[in-house]
Amino acid sequence: MSYTPINPSPKLLDQVRDRLRVKHYSIRTEEVYLQWIKRFILFHGKRHPSELGATEIEQFFNGLGG
């Protein structure tokens, strides 16, 4: 038998989406922000952003330069 929490905390992207909607950002802005967050996470091997810092942000931006 597996245990499933009754109120699991929302996933990161759901939290971001909810926050953007509370602040009345446009849907297109929301979509673009979520795309960039996904790209950042994938760039760093699917590590959670809470594990990453300034060095990883710099690596991501440097990686965009092609």
Predicted model as a PDB file, atoms N, CA, C, CB and O in Angstrom, pLDDT in the B-factor column:
MODEL        1                                                                  
ATOM      1  N   MET A   1       0.849  -1.181   0.000  1.00 60.00           N  
ATOM      2  CA  MET A   1       0.000   0.000   0.000  1.00 60.00           C  
ATOM      3  C   MET A   1       0.897   1.248   0.000  1.00 60.00           C  
ATOM      4  CB  MET A   1      -0.967  -0.004   1.234  1.00 60.00           C  
ATOM      5  O   MET A   1       1.799   1.366   0.829  1.00 60.00           O  
ATOM      6  N   SER A   2       0.650   2.153  -0.911  1.00 67.00           N  
ATOM      7  CA  SER A   2       1.445   3.373  -0.965  1.00 67.00           C  
ATOM      8  C   SER A   2       0.694   4.518  -0.295  1.00 67.00           C  
ATOM      9  CB  SER A   2       1.789   3.733  -2.421  1.00 67.00           C  
ATOM     10  O   SER A   2      -0.536   4.554  -0.269  1.00 67.00           O  
ATOM     11  N   TYR A   3       1.454   5.426   0.232  1.00 67.00           N  
ATOM     12  CA  TYR A   3       0.896   6.579   0.936  1.00 67.00           C  
ATOM     13  C   TYR A   3       0.892   7.784   0.001  1.00 67.00           C  
ATOM     14  CB  TYR A   3       1.704   6.887   2.231  1.00 67.00           C  
ATOM     15  O   TYR A   3       1.922   8.125  -0.581  1.00 67.00           O  
ATOM     16  N   THR A   4      -0.243   8.417  -0.141  1.00 65.00           N  
ATOM     17  CA  THR A   4      -0.364   9.643  -0.923  1.00 65.00           C  
ATOM     18  C   THR A   4      -0.824  10.751   0.013  1.00 65.00           C  
ATOM     19  CB  THR A   4      -1.359   9.464  -2.124  1.00 65.00           C  
ATOM     20  O   THR A   4      -1.882  10.642   0.632  1.00 65.00           O  
ATOM     21  N   PRO A   5      -0.030  11.827   0.121  1.00 65.00           N  
ATOM     22  CA  PRO A   5      -0.444  12.920   1.006  1.00 65.00           C  
ATOM     23  C   PRO A   5      -1.772  13.521   0.552  1.00 65.00           C  
ATOM     24  CB  PRO A   5       0.637  14.010   1.052  1.00 65.00           C  
ATOM     25  O   PRO A   5      -2.053  13.605  -0.643  1.00 65.00           O  
ATOM     26  N   ILE A   6      -2.569  13.930   1.508  1.00 70.00           N  
ATOM     27  CA  ILE A   6      -3.871  14.516   1.200  1.00 70.00           C  
ATOM     28  C   ILE A   6      -3.709  15.846   0.477  1.00 70.00           C  
ATOM     29  CB  ILE A   6      -4.691  14.707   2.481  1.00 70.00           C  
ATOM     30  O   ILE A   6      -4.399  16.098  -0.511  1.00 70.00           O  
ATOM     31  N   ASN A   7      -2.823  16.688   0.945  1.00 66.00           N  
ATOM     32  CA  ASN A   7      -2.588  18.002   0.333  1.00 66.00           C  
ATOM     33  C   ASN A   7      -1.121  18.147  -0.054  1.00 66.00           C  
ATOM     34  CB  ASN A   7      -3.003  19.140   1.298  1.00 66.00           C  
ATOM     35  O   ASN A   7      -0.378  18.873   0.606  1.00 66.00           O  
ATOM     36  N   PRO A   8      -0.692  17.461  -1.120  1.00 74.00           N  
ATOM     37  CA  PRO A   8       0.716  17.620  -1.508  1.00 74.00           C  
ATOM     38  C   PRO A   8       0.972  19.063  -1.941  1.00 74.00           C  
ATOM     39  CB  PRO A   8       1.091  16.632  -2.655  1.00 74.00           C  
ATOM     40  O   PRO A   8       0.097  19.726  -2.498  1.00 74.00           O  
ATOM     41  N   SER A   9       2.183  19.530  -1.673  1.00 81.00           N  
ATOM     42  CA  SER A   9       2.490  20.905  -2.074  1.00 81.00           C  
ATOM     43  C   SER A   9       2.498  20.988  -3.598  1.00 81.00           C  
ATOM     44  CB  SER A   9       3.862  21.371  -1.485  1.00 81.00           C  
ATOM     45  O   SER A   9       2.923  20.051  -4.275  1.00 81.00           O  
ATOM     46  N   PRO A  10       2.026  22.115  -4.133  1.00 86.00           N  
ATOM     47  CA  PRO A  10       1.984  22.254  -5.591  1.00 86.00           C  
ATOM     48  C   PRO A  10       3.386  22.214  -6.193  1.00 86.00           C  
ATOM     49  CB  PRO A  10       1.284  23.560  -5.983  1.00 86.00           C  
ATOM     50  O   PRO A  10       4.356  22.640  -5.566  1.00 86.00           O  
ATOM     51  N   LYS A  11       3.476  21.703  -7.399  1.00 93.00           N  
ATOM     52  CA  LYS A  11       4.755  21.661  -8.090  1.00 93.00           C  
ATOM     53  C   LYS A  11       5.214  23.074  -8.422  1.00 93.00           C  
ATOM     54  CB  LYS A  11       4.657  20.811  -9.367  1.00 93.00           C  
ATOM     55  O   LYS A  11       4.419  24.012  -8.467  1.00 93.00           O  
ATOM     56  N   LEU A  12       6.505  23.198  -8.650  1.00 95.00           N  
ATOM     57  CA  LEU A  12       7.113  24.511  -8.890  1.00 95.00           C  
ATOM     58  C   LEU A  12       6.396  25.290  -9.988  1.00 95.00           C  
ATOM     59  CB  LEU A  12       8.576  24.347  -9.256  1.00 95.00           C  
ATOM     60  O   LEU A  12       6.032  26.448  -9.783  1.00 95.00           O  
ATOM     61  N   LEU A  13       6.190  24.675 -11.149  1.00 96.00           N  
ATOM     62  CA  LEU A  13       5.586  25.409 -12.261  1.00 96.00           C  
ATOM     63  C   LEU A  13       4.147  25.812 -11.948  1.00 96.00           C  
ATOM     64  CB  LEU A  13       5.625  24.565 -13.536  1.00 96.00           C  
ATOM     65  O   LEU A  13       3.682  26.858 -12.403  1.00 96.00           O  
ATOM     66  N   ASP A  14       3.444  24.994 -11.179  1.00 96.00           N  
ATOM     67  CA  ASP A  14       2.089  25.363 -10.753  1.00 96.00           C  
ATOM     68  C   ASP A  14       2.128  26.556  -9.798  1.00 96.00           C  
ATOM     69  CB  ASP A  14       1.388  24.164 -10.077  1.00 96.00           C  
ATOM     70  O   ASP A  14       1.266  27.432  -9.853  1.00 96.00           O  
ATOM     71  N   GLN A  15       3.131  26.582  -8.927  1.00 96.00           N  
ATOM     72  CA  GLN A  15       3.288  27.709  -8.010  1.00 96.00           C  
ATOM     73  C   GLN A  15       3.564  29.001  -8.779  1.00 96.00           C  
ATOM     74  CB  GLN A  15       4.422  27.434  -7.011  1.00 96.00           C  
ATOM     75  O   GLN A  15       2.996  30.051  -8.478  1.00 96.00           O  
ATOM     76  N   VAL A  16       4.446  28.906  -9.774  1.00 97.00           N  
ATOM     77  CA  VAL A  16       4.776  30.079 -10.594  1.00 97.00           C  
ATOM     78  C   VAL A  16       3.535  30.553 -11.340  1.00 97.00           C  
ATOM     79  CB  VAL A  16       5.918  29.752 -11.596  1.00 97.00           C  
ATOM     80  O   VAL A  16       3.223  31.743 -11.357  1.00 97.00           O  
ATOM     81  N   ARG A  17       2.832  29.607 -11.957  1.00 97.00           N  
ATOM     82  CA  ARG A  17       1.620  29.943 -12.710  1.00 97.00           C  
ATOM     83  C   ARG A  17       0.598  30.642 -11.808  1.00 97.00           C  
ATOM     84  CB  ARG A  17       1.001  28.671 -13.333  1.00 97.00           C  
ATOM     85  O   ARG A  17       0.019  31.659 -12.191  1.00 97.00           O  
ATOM     86  N   ASP A  18       0.382  30.095 -10.619  1.00 97.00           N  
ATOM     87  CA  ASP A  18      -0.580  30.692  -9.685  1.00 97.00           C  
ATOM     88  C   ASP A  18      -0.159  32.106  -9.295  1.00 97.00           C  
ATOM     89  CB  ASP A  18      -0.720  29.819  -8.425  1.00 97.00           C  
ATOM     90  O   ASP A  18      -0.990  33.012  -9.231  1.00 97.00           O  
ATOM     91  N   ARG A  19       1.129  32.291  -9.038  1.00 97.00           N  
ATOM     92  CA  ARG A  19       1.630  33.608  -8.632  1.00 97.00           C  
ATOM     93  C   ARG A  19       1.466  34.639  -9.748  1.00 97.00           C  
ATOM     94  CB  ARG A  19       3.104  33.511  -8.225  1.00 97.00           C  
ATOM     95  O   ARG A  19       1.076  35.780  -9.498  1.00 97.00           O  
ATOM     96  N   LEU A  20       1.767  34.227 -10.980  1.00 97.00           N  
ATOM     97  CA  LEU A  20       1.624  35.142 -12.116  1.00 97.00           C  
ATOM     98  C   LEU A  20       0.170  35.535 -12.325  1.00 97.00           C  
ATOM     99  CB  LEU A  20       2.181  34.503 -13.390  1.00 97.00           C  
ATOM    100  O   LEU A  20      -0.128  36.676 -12.678  1.00 97.00           O  
ATOM    101  N   ARG A  21      -0.723  34.599 -12.108  1.00 97.00           N  
ATOM    102  CA  ARG A  21      -2.150  34.903 -12.283  1.00 97.00           C  
ATOM    103  C   ARG A  21      -2.660  35.839 -11.200  1.00 97.00           C  
ATOM    104  CB  ARG A  21      -2.972  33.616 -12.280  1.00 97.00           C  
ATOM    105  O   ARG A  21      -3.478  36.718 -11.470  1.00 97.00           O  
ATOM    106  N   VAL A  22      -2.179  35.654  -9.973  1.00 98.00           N  
ATOM    107  CA  VAL A  22      -2.559  36.559  -8.882  1.00 98.00           C  
ATOM    108  C   VAL A  22      -2.111  37.983  -9.212  1.00 98.00           C  
ATOM    109  CB  VAL A  22      -1.938  36.092  -7.531  1.00 98.00           C  
ATOM    110  O   VAL A  22      -2.792  38.955  -8.885  1.00 98.00           O  
ATOM    111  N   LYS A  23      -0.949  38.086  -9.867  1.00 98.00           N  
ATOM    112  CA  LYS A  23      -0.408  39.402 -10.226  1.00 98.00           C  
ATOM    113  C   LYS A  23      -0.950  39.912 -11.564  1.00 98.00           C  
ATOM    114  CB  LYS A  23       1.113  39.339 -10.283  1.00 98.00           C  
ATOM    115  O   LYS A  23      -0.534  40.965 -12.046  1.00 98.00           O  
ATOM    116  N   HIS A  24      -1.879  39.160 -12.161  1.00 98.00           N  
ATOM    117  CA  HIS A  24      -2.560  39.554 -13.400  1.00 98.00           C  
ATOM    118  C   HIS A  24      -1.619  39.708 -14.599  1.00 98.00           C  
ATOM    119  CB  HIS A  24      -3.290  40.851 -13.178  1.00 98.00           C  
ATOM    120  O   HIS A  24      -1.805  40.591 -15.437  1.00 98.00           O  
ATOM    121  N   TYR A  25      -0.614  38.841 -14.669  1.00 98.00           N  
ATOM    122  CA  TYR A  25       0.239  38.821 -15.856  1.00 98.00           C  
ATOM    123  C   TYR A  25      -0.567  38.246 -17.018  1.00 98.00           C  
ATOM    124  CB  TYR A  25       1.544  37.986 -15.606  1.00 98.00           C  
ATOM    125  O   TYR A  25      -1.507  37.480 -16.805  1.00 98.00           O  
ATOM    126  N   SER A  26      -0.208  38.607 -18.230  1.00 98.00           N  
ATOM    127  CA  SER A  26      -0.921  38.077 -19.394  1.00 98.00           C  
ATOM    128  C   SER A  26      -0.590  36.591 -19.554  1.00 98.00           C  
ATOM    129  CB  SER A  26      -0.546  38.870 -20.688  1.00 98.00           C  
ATOM    130  O   SER A  26       0.435  36.113 -19.068  1.00 98.00           O  
ATOM    131  N   ILE A  27      -1.468  35.883 -20.236  1.00 97.00           N  
ATOM    132  CA  ILE A  27      -1.266  34.454 -20.473  1.00 97.00           C  
ATOM    133  C   ILE A  27       0.011  34.232 -21.282  1.00 97.00           C  
ATOM    134  CB  ILE A  27      -2.486  33.843 -21.207  1.00 97.00           C  
ATOM    135  O   ILE A  27       0.764  33.297 -21.009  1.00 97.00           O  
ATOM    136  N   ARG A  28       0.256  35.079 -22.266  1.00 98.00           N  
ATOM    137  CA  ARG A  28       1.475  34.940 -23.078  1.00 98.00           C  
ATOM    138  C   ARG A  28       2.731  35.123 -22.222  1.00 98.00           C  
ATOM    139  CB  ARG A  28       1.473  35.966 -24.234  1.00 98.00           C  
ATOM    140  O   ARG A  28       3.698  34.380 -22.387  1.00 98.00           O  
ATOM    141  N   THR A  29       2.729  36.084 -21.325  1.00 98.00           N  
ATOM    142  CA  THR A  29       3.869  36.285 -20.434  1.00 98.00           C  
ATOM    143  C   THR A  29       4.055  35.057 -19.558  1.00 98.00           C  
ATOM    144  CB  THR A  29       3.676  37.549 -19.562  1.00 98.00           C  
ATOM    145  O   THR A  29       5.179  34.594 -19.360  1.00 98.00           O  
ATOM    146  N   GLU A  30       2.958  34.531 -19.036  1.00 98.00           N  
ATOM    147  CA  GLU A  30       3.002  33.321 -18.218  1.00 98.00           C  
ATOM    148  C   GLU A  30       3.640  32.173 -19.003  1.00 98.00           C  
ATOM    149  CB  GLU A  30       1.583  32.930 -17.748  1.00 98.00           C  
ATOM    150  O   GLU A  30       4.519  31.480 -18.489  1.00 98.00           O  
ATOM    151  N   GLU A  31       3.200  31.973 -20.237  1.00 98.00           N  
ATOM    152  CA  GLU A  31       3.734  30.897 -21.070  1.00 98.00           C  
ATOM    153  C   GLU A  31       5.234  31.053 -21.286  1.00 98.00           C  
ATOM    154  CB  GLU A  31       3.016  30.862 -22.415  1.00 98.00           C  
ATOM    155  O   GLU A  31       5.980  30.078 -21.198  1.00 98.00           O  
ATOM    156  N   VAL A  32       5.676  32.269 -21.568  1.00 98.00           N  
ATOM    157  CA  VAL A  32       7.098  32.519 -21.827  1.00 98.00           C  
ATOM    158  C   VAL A  32       7.923  32.306 -20.563  1.00 98.00           C  
ATOM    159  CB  VAL A  32       7.307  33.948 -22.360  1.00 98.00           C  
ATOM    160  O   VAL A  32       8.986  31.688 -20.623  1.00 98.00           O  
ATOM    161  N   TYR A  33       7.457  32.803 -19.425  1.00 98.00           N  
ATOM    162  CA  TYR A  33       8.174  32.590 -18.166  1.00 98.00           C  
ATOM    163  C   TYR A  33       8.319  31.101 -17.880  1.00 98.00           C  
ATOM    164  CB  TYR A  33       7.446  33.288 -17.003  1.00 98.00           C  
ATOM    165  O   TYR A  33       9.397  30.644 -17.500  1.00 98.00           O  
ATOM    166  N   LEU A  34       7.240  30.343 -18.058  1.00 98.00           N  
ATOM    167  CA  LEU A  34       7.287  28.908 -17.782  1.00 98.00           C  
ATOM    168  C   LEU A  34       8.225  28.194 -18.751  1.00 98.00           C  
ATOM    169  CB  LEU A  34       5.883  28.302 -17.867  1.00 98.00           C  
ATOM    170  O   LEU A  34       8.919  27.257 -18.355  1.00 98.00           O  
ATOM    171  N   GLN A  35       8.256  28.624 -20.022  1.00 98.00           N  
ATOM    172  CA  GLN A  35       9.187  28.031 -20.989  1.00 98.00           C  
ATOM    173  C   GLN A  35      10.638  28.259 -20.562  1.00 98.00           C  
ATOM    174  CB  GLN A  35       8.950  28.619 -22.393  1.00 98.00           C  
ATOM    175  O   GLN A  35      11.453  27.339 -20.631  1.00 98.00           O  
ATOM    176  N   TRP A  36      10.961  29.466 -20.127  1.00 97.00           N  
ATOM    177  CA  TRP A  36      12.325  29.766 -19.695  1.00 97.00           C  
ATOM    178  C   TRP A  36      12.702  28.979 -18.445  1.00 97.00           C  
ATOM    179  CB  TRP A  36      12.481  31.260 -19.435  1.00 97.00           C  
ATOM    180  O   TRP A  36      13.833  28.508 -18.324  1.00 97.00           O  
ATOM    181  N   ILE A  37      11.772  28.836 -17.530  1.00 97.00           N  
ATOM    182  CA  ILE A  37      12.045  28.053 -16.322  1.00 97.00           C  
ATOM    183  C   ILE A  37      12.313  26.602 -16.692  1.00 97.00           C  
ATOM    184  CB  ILE A  37      10.865  28.144 -15.327  1.00 97.00           C  
ATOM    185  O   ILE A  37      13.241  25.989 -16.163  1.00 97.00           O  
ATOM    186  N   LYS A  38      11.514  26.048 -17.592  1.00 97.00           N  
ATOM    187  CA  LYS A  38      11.719  24.666 -18.049  1.00 97.00           C  
ATOM    188  C   LYS A  38      13.083  24.516 -18.714  1.00 97.00           C  
ATOM    189  CB  LYS A  38      10.603  24.247 -19.031  1.00 97.00           C  
ATOM    190  O   LYS A  38      13.789  23.539 -18.463  1.00 97.00           O  
ATOM    191  N   ARG A  39      13.456  25.472 -19.556  1.00 97.00           N  
ATOM    192  CA  ARG A  39      14.761  25.423 -20.226  1.00 97.00           C  
ATOM    193  C   ARG A  39      15.898  25.441 -19.213  1.00 97.00           C  
ATOM    194  CB  ARG A  39      14.910  26.599 -21.201  1.00 97.00           C  
ATOM    195  O   ARG A  39      16.875  24.705 -19.349  1.00 97.00           O  
ATOM    196  N   PHE A  40      15.762  26.295 -18.188  1.00 97.00           N  
ATOM    197  CA  PHE A  40      16.771  26.385 -17.137  1.00 97.00           C  
ATOM    198  C   PHE A  40      16.908  25.059 -16.400  1.00 97.00           C  
ATOM    199  CB  PHE A  40      16.418  27.503 -16.153  1.00 97.00           C  
ATOM    200  O   PHE A  40      18.020  24.593 -16.150  1.00 97.00           O  
ATOM    201  N   ILE A  41      15.778  24.457 -16.054  1.00 96.00           N  
ATOM    202  CA  ILE A  41      15.793  23.178 -15.331  1.00 96.00           C  
ATOM    203  C   ILE A  41      16.407  22.081 -16.192  1.00 96.00           C  
ATOM    204  CB  ILE A  41      14.366  22.778 -14.903  1.00 96.00           C  
ATOM    205  O   ILE A  41      17.234  21.309 -15.708  1.00 96.00           O  
ATOM    206  N   LEU A  42      16.015  22.002 -17.456  1.00 97.00           N  
ATOM    207  CA  LEU A  42      16.559  20.981 -18.351  1.00 97.00           C  
ATOM    208  C   LEU A  42      18.058  21.181 -18.592  1.00 97.00           C  
ATOM    209  CB  LEU A  42      15.810  20.999 -19.685  1.00 97.00           C  
ATOM    210  O   LEU A  42      18.813  20.211 -18.667  1.00 97.00           O  
ATOM    211  N   PHE A  43      18.481  22.427 -18.712  1.00 97.00           N  
ATOM    212  CA  PHE A  43      19.894  22.740 -18.923  1.00 97.00           C  
ATOM    213  C   PHE A  43      20.741  22.161 -17.794  1.00 97.00           C  
ATOM    214  CB  PHE A  43      20.104  24.265 -19.022  1.00 97.00           C  
ATOM    215  O   PHE A  43      21.872  21.728 -18.017  1.00 97.00           O  
ATOM    216  N   HIS A  44      20.194  22.155 -16.595  1.00 96.00           N  
ATOM    217  CA  HIS A  44      20.935  21.678 -15.425  1.00 96.00           C  
ATOM    218  C   HIS A  44      20.528  20.261 -15.013  1.00 96.00           C  
ATOM    219  CB  HIS A  44      20.725  22.628 -14.258  1.00 96.00           C  
ATOM    220  O   HIS A  44      20.566  19.918 -13.831  1.00 96.00           O  
ATOM    221  N   GLY A  45      20.144  19.452 -15.983  1.00 97.00           N  
ATOM    222  CA  GLY A  45      19.894  18.046 -15.736  1.00 97.00           C  
ATOM    223  C   GLY A  45      18.695  17.770 -14.854  1.00 97.00           C  
ATOM    224  O   GLY A  45      18.697  16.818 -14.074  1.00 97.00           O  
ATOM    225  N   LYS A  46      17.679  18.591 -14.975  1.00 96.00           N  
ATOM    226  CA  LYS A  46      16.423  18.448 -14.235  1.00 96.00           C  
ATOM    227  C   LYS A  46      16.586  18.626 -12.724  1.00 96.00           C  
ATOM    228  CB  LYS A  46      15.824  17.094 -14.516  1.00 96.00           C  
ATOM    229  O   LYS A  46      15.794  18.107 -11.937  1.00 96.00           O  
ATOM    230  N   ARG A  47      17.619  19.362 -12.335  1.00 96.00           N  
ATOM    231  CA  ARG A  47      17.770  19.689 -10.911  1.00 96.00           C  
ATOM    232  C   ARG A  47      16.769  20.774 -10.553  1.00 96.00           C  
ATOM    233  CB  ARG A  47      19.229  20.151 -10.583  1.00 96.00           C  
ATOM    234  O   ARG A  47      16.458  21.640 -11.371  1.00 96.00           O  
ATOM    235  N   HIS A  48      16.270  20.725  -9.338  1.00 94.00           N  
ATOM    236  CA  HIS A  48      15.302  21.720  -8.876  1.00 94.00           C  
ATOM    237  C   HIS A  48      16.020  23.058  -8.698  1.00 94.00           C  
ATOM    238  CB  HIS A  48      14.621  21.269  -7.539  1.00 94.00           C  
ATOM    239  O   HIS A  48      17.135  23.090  -8.177  1.00 94.00           O  
ATOM    240  N   PRO A  49      15.398  24.162  -9.122  1.00 94.00           N  
ATOM    241  CA  PRO A  49      16.031  25.473  -8.993  1.00 94.00           C  
ATOM    242  C   PRO A  49      16.447  25.836  -7.560  1.00 94.00           C  
ATOM    243  CB  PRO A  49      15.098  26.519  -9.512  1.00 94.00           C  
ATOM    244  O   PRO A  49      17.360  26.640  -7.371  1.00 94.00           O  
ATOM    245  N   SER A  50      15.798  25.263  -6.567  1.00 94.00           N  
ATOM    246  CA  SER A  50      16.189  25.551  -5.184  1.00 94.00           C  
ATOM    247  C   SER A  50      17.580  25.018  -4.866  1.00 94.00           C  
ATOM    248  CB  SER A  50      15.176  24.953  -4.216  1.00 94.00           C  
ATOM    249  O   SER A  50      18.196  25.443  -3.889  1.00 94.00           O  
ATOM    250  N   GLU A  51      18.085  24.086  -5.685  1.00 95.00           N  
ATOM    251  CA  GLU A  51      19.431  23.529  -5.508  1.00 95.00           C  
ATOM    252  C   GLU A  51      20.487  24.348  -6.253  1.00 95.00           C  
ATOM    253  CB  GLU A  51      19.467  22.078  -5.989  1.00 95.00           C  
ATOM    254  O   GLU A  51      21.683  24.103  -6.096  1.00 95.00           O  
ATOM    255  N   LEU A  52      20.058  25.302  -7.051  1.00 95.00           N  
ATOM    256  CA  LEU A  52      20.959  26.036  -7.932  1.00 95.00           C  
ATOM    257  C   LEU A  52      21.153  27.456  -7.440  1.00 95.00           C  
ATOM    258  CB  LEU A  52      20.425  26.044  -9.361  1.00 95.00           C  
ATOM    259  O   LEU A  52      20.318  28.002  -6.719  1.00 95.00           O  
ATOM    260  N   GLY A  53      22.270  28.045  -7.840  1.00 96.00           N  
ATOM    261  CA  GLY A  53      22.565  29.408  -7.405  1.00 96.00           C  
ATOM    262  C   GLY A  53      23.091  30.267  -8.543  1.00 96.00           C  
ATOM    263  O   GLY A  53      22.856  29.993  -9.720  1.00 96.00           O  
ATOM    264  N   ALA A  54      23.810  31.313  -8.156  1.00 97.00           N  
ATOM    265  CA  ALA A  54      24.308  32.296  -9.115  1.00 97.00           C  
ATOM    266  C   ALA A  54      25.219  31.670 -10.172  1.00 97.00           C  
ATOM    267  CB  ALA A  54      25.053  33.395  -8.385  1.00 97.00           C  
ATOM    268  O   ALA A  54      25.175  32.061 -11.338  1.00 97.00           O  
ATOM    269  N   THR A  55      26.039  30.707  -9.773  1.00 97.00           N  
ATOM    270  CA  THR A  55      26.950  30.062 -10.724  1.00 97.00           C  
ATOM    271  C   THR A  55      26.164  29.370 -11.832  1.00 97.00           C  
ATOM    272  CB  THR A  55      27.860  29.048 -10.003  1.00 97.00           C  
ATOM    273  O   THR A  55      26.510  29.477 -13.009  1.00 97.00           O  
ATOM    274  N   GLU A  56      25.103  28.656 -11.448  1.00 96.00           N  
ATOM    275  CA  GLU A  56      24.300  27.944 -12.438  1.00 96.00           C  
ATOM    276  C   GLU A  56      23.516  28.897 -13.336  1.00 96.00           C  
ATOM    277  CB  GLU A  56      23.345  26.992 -11.743  1.00 96.00           C  
ATOM    278  O   GLU A  56      23.302  28.612 -14.514  1.00 96.00           O  
ATOM    279  N   ILE A  57      23.095  30.012 -12.786  1.00 96.00           N  
ATOM    280  CA  ILE A  57      22.410  31.020 -13.607  1.00 96.00           C  
ATOM    281  C   ILE A  57      23.380  31.571 -14.641  1.00 96.00           C  
ATOM    282  CB  ILE A  57      21.840  32.172 -12.724  1.00 96.00           C  
ATOM    283  O   ILE A  57      23.025  31.732 -15.809  1.00 96.00           O  
ATOM    284  N   GLU A  58      24.596  31.858 -14.214  1.00 96.00           N  
ATOM    285  CA  GLU A  58      25.614  32.370 -15.137  1.00 96.00           C  
ATOM    286  C   GLU A  58      25.930  31.329 -16.213  1.00 96.00           C  
ATOM    287  CB  GLU A  58      26.902  32.755 -14.368  1.00 96.00           C  
ATOM    288  O   GLU A  58      26.070  31.677 -17.385  1.00 96.00           O  
ATOM    289  N   GLN A  59      26.042  30.065 -15.827  1.00 96.00           N  
ATOM    290  CA  GLN A  59      26.299  28.997 -16.807  1.00 96.00           C  
ATOM    291  C   GLN A  59      25.173  28.930 -17.836  1.00 96.00           C  
ATOM    292  CB  GLN A  59      26.452  27.629 -16.097  1.00 96.00           C  
ATOM    293  O   GLN A  59      25.430  28.772 -19.030  1.00 96.00           O  
ATOM    294  N   PHE A  60      23.941  29.047 -17.383  1.00 96.00           N  
ATOM    295  CA  PHE A  60      22.799  28.996 -18.281  1.00 96.00           C  
ATOM    296  C   PHE A  60      22.850  30.143 -19.280  1.00 96.00           C  
ATOM    297  CB  PHE A  60      21.491  29.038 -17.489  1.00 96.00           C  
ATOM    298  O   PHE A  60      22.702  29.928 -20.483  1.00 96.00           O  
ATOM    299  N   PHE A  61      23.060  31.358 -18.791  1.00 95.00           N  
ATOM    300  CA  PHE A  61      23.115  32.501 -19.694  1.00 95.00           C  
ATOM    301  C   PHE A  61      24.291  32.425 -20.649  1.00 95.00           C  
ATOM    302  CB  PHE A  61      23.186  33.780 -18.905  1.00 95.00           C  
ATOM    303  O   PHE A  61      24.159  32.794 -21.816  1.00 95.00           O  
ATOM    304  N   ASN A  62      25.442  31.955 -20.179  1.00 95.00           N  
ATOM    305  CA  ASN A  62      26.593  31.789 -21.058  1.00 95.00           C  
ATOM    306  C   ASN A  62      26.316  30.727 -22.117  1.00 95.00           C  
ATOM    307  CB  ASN A  62      27.838  31.416 -20.244  1.00 95.00           C  
ATOM    308  O   ASN A  62      26.805  30.829 -23.241  1.00 95.00           O  
ATOM    309  N   GLY A  63      25.543  29.720 -21.768  1.00 94.00           N  
ATOM    310  CA  GLY A  63      25.180  28.662 -22.707  1.00 94.00           C  
ATOM    311  C   GLY A  63      24.242  29.142 -23.802  1.00 94.00           C  
ATOM    312  O   GLY A  63      24.147  28.508 -24.853  1.00 94.00           O  
ATOM    313  N   LEU A  64      23.558  30.232 -23.579  1.00 92.00           N  
ATOM    314  CA  LEU A  64      22.654  30.786 -24.587  1.00 92.00           C  
ATOM    315  C   LEU A  64      23.400  31.463 -25.718  1.00 92.00           C  
ATOM    316  CB  LEU A  64      21.703  31.767 -23.951  1.00 92.00           C  
ATOM    317  O   LEU A  64      22.870  31.603 -26.820  1.00 92.00           O  
ATOM    318  N   GLY A  65      24.621  31.882 -25.453  1.00 82.00           N  
ATOM    319  CA  GLY A  65      25.399  32.621 -26.426  1.00 82.00           C  
ATOM    320  C   GLY A  65      25.805  31.821 -27.646  1.00 82.00           C  
ATOM    321  O   GLY A  65      26.273  32.376 -28.640  1.00 82.00           O  
ATOM    322  N   GLY A  66      25.623  30.519 -27.563  1.00 65.00           N  
ATOM    323  CA  GLY A  66      25.868  29.679 -28.724  1.00 65.00           C  
ATOM    324  C   GLY A  66      27.277  29.466 -29.005  1.00 65.00           C  
ATOM    325  O   GLY A  66      27.617  28.772 -29.963  1.00 65.00           O  
TER     326      GLY A  66                                                      
ENDMDL                                                                          
END                                                                             
